[in-house]
């Protein structure tokens, strides 16, 4: 019994399970080989769908665990840095990335609100993973870098190949002192206003999915 993938003359791929059984002659020698083929394409699709659903369930369970952990920290401490450390560490594990950073954003003009056009600065107040401690401290925010883009667009951004837009990651690579390959960055909002930006860097396996 063996399984193989065939391409039909119409270009359709078909999963086939085939059975081979020998037919012996009177002296016990193999005279013929009988083959029976079974199209298992739909079965394979069903198995893949079950696998995908199981992965989604595990991911949602991990997300609930992270939210539960974060809520416990919020209930037990008023130390926001401690909360951000938990979020950074749990996000790194959930997304399977090398490094996560939480950048607290503040305007350069005292008392001003953060807007897409207002010059801002940031301090890395929480981090987790490889080279993360190198990034701690204050940093400038450029409208042309990845954090500036998140602030401008007020939405999450994902780059499966950072080398396609290298100018966005110059500052980030300067923080870390290492190349940036993949990135997902998201704004953290409070009452509709940007509090900071969470950045997940360098997926360790597979690729980021939307």
Sine and cosine of phi, psi and omega as CSV:
sin_phi,cos_phi,sin_psi,cos_psi,sin_omega,cos_omega
0.00,0.00,0.74,-0.67,0.02,-1.00
-0.53,-0.85,0.32,-0.95,-0.01,-1.00
-0.83,-0.56,0.61,-0.79,-0.01,-1.00
-0.49,-0.87,0.27,-0.96,0.03,-1.00
-0.91,-0.41,0.84,-0.54,-0.01,-1.00
-0.91,-0.41,0.41,-0.91,0.12,-0.99
-0.91,-0.42,0.85,-0.53,-0.03,-1.00
-0.96,0.29,0.18,-0.98,0.00,-1.00
-0.93,0.37,-0.22,0.98,0.08,-1.00
-1.00,-0.06,0.05,1.00,0.04,-1.00
1.00,0.04,0.09,1.00,0.00,-1.00
-1.00,0.07,0.72,-0.69,0.04,-1.00
-1.00,0.06,0.71,-0.70,-0.08,-1.00
-0.77,-0.64,0.78,-0.62,0.12,-0.99
-0.99,0.10,0.81,-0.59,-0.08,-1.00
-0.81,-0.58,0.71,-0.70,0.16,-0.99
-0.96,-0.29,0.82,-0.57,-0.02,-1.00
-0.83,-0.56,0.59,-0.81,-0.03,-1.00
-0.91,-0.41,0.74,-0.67,0.04,-1.00
-0.88,-0.47,0.77,-0.64,0.05,-1.00
-0.68,-0.73,0.74,-0.67,-0.02,-1.00
-0.98,0.22,0.56,-0.83,0.13,-0.99
-0.93,-0.37,0.86,-0.51,-0.11,-0.99
-1.00,-0.10,0.48,-0.88,0.11,-0.99
-1.00,0.05,-0.10,-0.99,-0.08,-1.00
-0.89,0.47,-0.44,0.90,-0.03,-1.00
-1.00,-0.05,0.07,1.00,0.05,-1.00
1.00,0.05,0.17,0.99,0.05,-1.00
-1.00,0.00,0.47,-0.88,0.02,-1.00
-0.94,0.33,0.86,-0.52,-0.01,-1.00
-0.98,-0.19,-0.68,0.73,0.01,-1.00
-0.63,-0.78,0.31,-0.95,0.12,-0.99
-0.85,-0.52,0.85,-0.52,-0.01,-1.00
-1.00,-0.04,0.75,-0.66,-0.01,-1.00
-0.87,-0.50,0.67,-0.74,0.07,-1.00
-0.78,-0.63,0.79,-0.61,-0.04,-1.00
-0.95,-0.32,0.60,-0.80,0.03,-1.00
-0.75,-0.66,0.82,-0.58,0.04,-1.00
-0.98,0.22,0.92,-0.39,-0.03,-1.00
-0.91,-0.42,0.41,0.91,-0.06,-1.00
-0.85,0.52,-0.74,0.67,-0.03,-1.00
-0.91,0.41,-0.60,0.80,0.03,-1.00
-0.89,0.45,-0.67,0.74,0.01,-1.00
-0.90,0.43,-0.64,0.77,0.03,-1.00
-0.89,0.46,-0.65,0.76,0.01,-1.00
-0.90,0.43,-0.65,0.76,0.02,-1.00
-0.90,0.44,-0.66,0.75,0.01,-1.00
-0.91,0.41,-0.62,0.79,0.03,-1.00
-0.91,0.41,-0.66,0.75,0.06,-1.00
-0.88,0.47,-0.67,0.74,0.03,-1.00
-0.89,0.46,-0.67,0.75,0.02,-1.00
-0.90,0.44,-0.68,0.73,0.01,-1.00
-0.90,0.44,-0.63,0.77,0.04,-1.00
-0.90,0.44,-0.64,0.77,0.04,-1.00
-0.90,0.43,-0.65,0.76,0.04,-1.00
-0.89,0.46,-0.66,0.75,0.01,-1.00
-0.89,0.45,-0.67,0.74,0.02,-1.00
-0.90,0.43,-0.65,0.76,0.01,-1.00
-0.90,0.44,-0.69,0.72,0.01,-1.00
-0.91,0.42,-0.59,0.81,0.05,-1.00
-0.90,0.44,-0.65,0.76,0.05,-1.00
-0.90,0.44,-0.65,0.76,0.00,-1.00
-0.90,0.44,-0.67,0.74,0.03,-1.00
-0.90,0.44,-0.61,0.79,0.03,-1.00
-0.89,0.45,-0.67,0.75,0.02,-1.00
-0.90,0.44,-0.72,0.69,0.01,-1.00
-0.89,0.46,-0.63,0.78,0.02,-1.00
-0.90,0.43,-0.70,0.72,0.01,-1.00
-0.89,0.45,-0.70,0.71,0.01,-1.00
-0.89,0.46,-0.65,0.76,0.00,-1.00
-0.91,0.41,-0.57,0.82,0.05,-1.00
-0.91,0.42,-0.65,0.76,0.03,-1.00
-0.90,0.43,-0.68,0.74,0.01,-1.00
-0.88,0.48,-0.60,0.80,-0.04,-1.00
-0.97,0.26,-0.39,0.92,-0.12,-0.99
-0.97,-0.24,-0.17,0.99,-0.05,-1.00
-0.49,-0.87,0.48,-0.88,0.13,-0.99
-0.98,-0.18,0.09,1.00,-0.01,-1.00
-0.98,0.18,0.98,-0.21,-0.05,-1.00
-0.91,0.41,-0.54,0.84,0.03,-1.00
-0.88,0.47,-0.62,0.79,0.03,-1.00
-0.90,0.43,-0.64,0.77,0.04,-1.00
-0.90,0.44,-0.70,0.71,-0.01,-1.00
-0.91,0.42,-0.55,0.84,0.07,-1.00
-0.89,0.45,-0.66,0.75,0.03,-1.00
-0.90,0.44,-0.72,0.69,0.00,-1.00
-0.88,0.48,-0.69,0.72,-0.01,-1.00
-0.89,0.46,-0.71,0.70,-0.04,-1.00
-0.93,0.38,-0.70,0.72,-0.03,-1.00
-0.93,0.36,-0.59,0.81,0.04,-1.00
-0.90,0.43,-0.65,0.76,0.03,-1.00
-0.86,0.51,-0.68,0.73,0.00,-1.00
-0.94,0.35,-0.67,0.75,-0.04,-1.00
-0.91,0.42,-0.71,0.71,-0.06,-1.00
-1.00,0.06,-0.14,0.99,0.01,-1.00
0.85,0.53,0.84,0.54,0.02,-1.00
-0.88,-0.48,0.26,-0.97,-0.01,-1.00
-0.96,0.28,-0.62,0.79,-0.16,-0.99
-0.56,-0.83,0.62,-0.78,0.20,-0.98
-0.78,-0.63,0.58,-0.81,0.03,-1.00
-0.77,-0.64,0.64,-0.77,0.21,-0.98
-0.93,-0.37,0.87,-0.49,0.00,-1.00
-0.96,-0.26,0.91,-0.42,0.10,-1.00
-0.98,0.21,0.81,-0.58,-0.11,-0.99
-0.98,-0.19,0.71,-0.71,0.08,-1.00
-0.61,-0.79,0.56,-0.83,-0.02,-1.00
-0.96,0.28,0.51,-0.86,0.03,-1.00
-0.95,0.33,-0.39,0.92,0.04,-1.00
-1.00,-0.05,0.86,-0.52,-0.04,-1.00
-0.86,0.51,0.75,-0.66,0.06,-1.00
1.00,0.09,-0.13,0.99,-0.01,-1.00
-0.99,0.16,0.40,-0.92,0.09,-1.00
-1.00,-0.01,0.51,-0.86,0.00,-1.00
-0.95,0.30,0.82,-0.57,0.09,-1.00
-0.75,-0.67,0.30,-0.95,-0.03,-1.00
-0.84,0.54,-0.48,0.88,-0.08,-1.00
-0.99,-0.14,-0.10,0.99,-0.07,-1.00
-1.00,0.07,0.76,-0.65,0.07,-1.00
-0.84,0.54,0.71,-0.70,-0.05,-1.00
-0.76,-0.65,0.32,-0.95,0.17,-0.99
-0.79,-0.62,0.19,-0.98,-0.04,-1.00
-0.59,-0.81,0.42,-0.91,0.15,-0.99
-0.79,-0.62,0.76,-0.65,0.06,-1.00
-0.97,0.24,0.97,-0.22,-0.09,-1.00
-0.99,-0.11,-0.20,0.98,0.03,-1.00
-0.46,-0.89,0.55,-0.83,-0.01,-1.00
-0.38,-0.93,0.32,-0.95,0.00,-1.00
-0.44,-0.90,0.66,-0.75,0.12,-0.99
0.96,-0.28,-0.26,-0.97,-0.07,-1.00
-0.89,0.46,0.71,-0.70,0.08,-1.00
0.86,0.50,0.16,0.99,-0.14,-0.99
-0.91,0.42,-0.65,0.76,-0.06,-1.00
-0.88,0.47,-0.43,0.90,0.02,-1.00
-0.89,0.46,-0.44,0.90,-0.11,-0.99
-1.00,0.07,-0.24,0.97,-0.09,-1.00
-0.89,0.45,0.64,-0.77,0.01,-1.00
0.83,-0.56,-0.03,-1.00,-0.04,-1.00
-0.98,0.22,0.53,-0.85,0.02,-1.00
-0.58,-0.82,0.51,-0.86,0.09,-1.00
-0.99,0.17,0.46,-0.89,0.05,-1.00
-0.92,-0.39,0.85,-0.52,0.05,-1.00
-0.97,-0.23,0.62,-0.79,0.05,-1.00
-0.89,0.45,-0.35,0.94,-0.05,-1.00
-1.00,0.01,-0.03,1.00,-0.01,-1.00
-0.97,-0.23,0.03,-1.00,-0.14,-0.99
-0.91,0.42,-0.65,0.76,-0.01,-1.00
-0.93,0.36,-0.66,0.75,0.06,-1.00
-0.87,0.48,-0.58,0.81,0.01,-1.00
-0.92,0.38,-0.66,0.76,0.03,-1.00
-0.88,0.47,-0.67,0.75,0.02,-1.00
-0.91,0.42,-0.69,0.72,-0.02,-1.00
-0.88,0.47,-0.70,0.71,-0.10,-1.00
-1.00,-0.02,-0.23,0.97,0.01,-1.00
0.78,0.62,0.71,0.70,0.03,-1.00
-0.39,-0.92,0.24,-0.97,0.03,-1.00
-0.96,0.29,0.53,-0.85,0.08,-1.00
-0.74,-0.67,0.52,-0.85,-0.04,-1.00
-0.72,-0.70,0.71,-0.70,0.08,-1.00
-0.77,-0.63,0.95,-0.32,0.02,-1.00
-0.96,0.27,-0.35,0.94,0.05,-1.00
-0.66,-0.75,1.00,-0.09,-0.07,-1.00
-0.90,0.44,-0.39,0.92,-0.04,-1.00
-0.94,0.35,-0.23,0.97,0.07,-1.00
-0.96,0.28,-0.39,0.92,0.02,-1.00
-0.73,-0.69,0.89,0.46,-0.15,-0.99
-0.87,0.49,-0.50,0.87,-0.05,-1.00
-0.90,0.44,-0.42,0.91,-0.01,-1.00
-0.94,0.34,-0.32,0.95,-0.20,-0.98
-0.89,-0.46,0.17,0.98,-0.01,-1.00
-0.87,0.50,-0.76,0.65,-0.01,-1.00
-0.90,0.44,-0.66,0.76,-0.02,-1.00
-0.90,0.44,-0.67,0.74,0.04,-1.00
-0.92,0.39,-0.51,0.86,0.07,-1.00
-0.92,0.39,-0.67,0.75,0.05,-1.00
-0.83,0.56,-0.77,0.64,-0.21,-0.98
-1.00,0.06,-0.47,0.88,-0.07,-1.00
0.96,0.29,0.44,0.90,0.03,-1.00
-0.49,-0.87,0.35,-0.94,-0.03,-1.00
-0.92,0.39,0.54,-0.84,0.09,-1.00
-0.97,-0.25,0.83,-0.56,-0.03,-1.00
-0.97,-0.24,-0.74,0.67,-0.02,-1.00
-0.70,-0.72,0.55,-0.84,-0.07,-1.00
-0.55,-0.84,0.65,-0.76,0.31,-0.95
-0.77,-0.64,0.74,-0.68,-0.04,-1.00
-0.74,-0.67,0.65,-0.76,-0.07,-1.00
-0.65,-0.76,0.62,-0.78,0.08,-1.00
-0.97,0.24,0.61,-0.80,0.16,-0.99
-0.97,-0.24,0.85,-0.52,-0.14,-0.99
-0.94,-0.34,0.54,-0.84,0.17,-0.99
-0.71,-0.71,0.86,-0.51,-0.06,-1.00
0.81,0.58,0.62,0.78,0.06,-1.00
0.99,0.16,0.01,1.00,-0.02,-1.00
-0.93,-0.38,0.54,-0.84,-0.04,-1.00
-0.96,0.29,0.85,-0.53,0.08,-1.00
-1.00,-0.05,-0.62,0.78,-0.03,-1.00
-0.14,-0.99,-0.10,-1.00,0.00,-1.00
-0.75,-0.66,0.77,-0.64,0.06,-1.00
-0.99,-0.17,0.81,-0.59,-0.07,-1.00
-0.85,-0.53,0.83,-0.56,0.06,-1.00
-0.95,-0.31,0.78,-0.63,-0.22,-0.98
-0.81,-0.59,0.74,-0.68,0.14,-0.99
0.89,0.46,1.00,0.06,0.10,-0.99
-0.85,0.52,0.74,-0.68,-0.07,-1.00
-1.00,0.02,-0.33,0.94,0.03,-1.00
-0.56,-0.83,0.50,-0.86,0.01,-1.00
0.82,0.57,-0.58,-0.81,-0.04,-1.00
-0.67,-0.75,0.35,-0.94,0.13,-0.99
-0.91,0.41,0.64,-0.77,0.13,-0.99
-0.92,-0.40,0.51,-0.86,0.01,-1.00
-0.88,0.47,0.00,0.00,0.00,0.00
